[in-house]
Amino acid sequence: MSASSNPSAAAASQRQSPDIQQLVGLLGNLMPLLLRFQSQVLEPEFPVGSGSGVVPDPALDHQAAVNLVANVTSDSLRTLSAYLEANVGRHPGLESCVPIVTQAAHRFAARDYAQAFDLIWMTYRAIETLRAADPRIPPLRAGGQAPSDQASSIH
């Protein structure tokens, strides 16, 4: 069935494309700032590419943006899955988030990163709503751990 004969599919495809375009656009706007920062801060022993710097390439920028969104999405799915696994038994209200995360994982597997990202955002929002009603529900951090329980991976 084509998107034109299915109004909901047409609406979904129209929504998906602007979402991805918006993400790519935001990341594209970030690139000049990062490049300027790199040229001012990083020392010459950290060359990017060959020659004196990065040559703009829209196709490579798009692929890098897609890879970044895919990585952020997969990391978020892992975090949400671990959080729900650790907390749904103790806080039954969190059960309502499980189908959303499951659907996000299916959308991610189908490489529909925009829809997966939307569903992840919906889950984060739902968890914060549940936490506002029941402060005993732990904050959403890797596996639901308190900040003092986590080691920094940046250092």
Phi, psi and omega in degrees: 000132182279161180297330181289332179269353178236099185302324180291324177293321178296317179296319179296318181290327177291323180287322183296313184299312178296326178299311180295317179298321179294316178298315179296320179298315179297317178293323178297323177290334180284329184303311180301322178295316179296319179296319179295316178299316180299315183291334181271330189252314186289145180277159184302339182286001177245065182289147176249116181072192178263157179085205187271353181178190182275129177267126180301135178213105184305323180293317178292321178299317179297314180296320178297319179296317178298317179296319178297312179299319178298318180293315179298317181295314181294321177296319179295320178298318178297317180297313180297318180298314180296318180298311181294319179300320182283336191239344186295328179292326181272340183225084187305334179300335180290344179304330181294343180275337185302312180295330180292316179293322177299315178296321178299319179295321178294318179294322178296315179299329178275007180063025175266074187294326180296313180292320177300316180297317177301316180292323176296315177301317179301321180292315177302317180296317179297318180296317179295325177295315178297320180294325178296326179278332182221093183296351177286342177290127184291155177295155181278101173225171183315107178072007179082015181284152174288155182305324182290341180276349185259140173269142180285133179266000182279328187280000000 
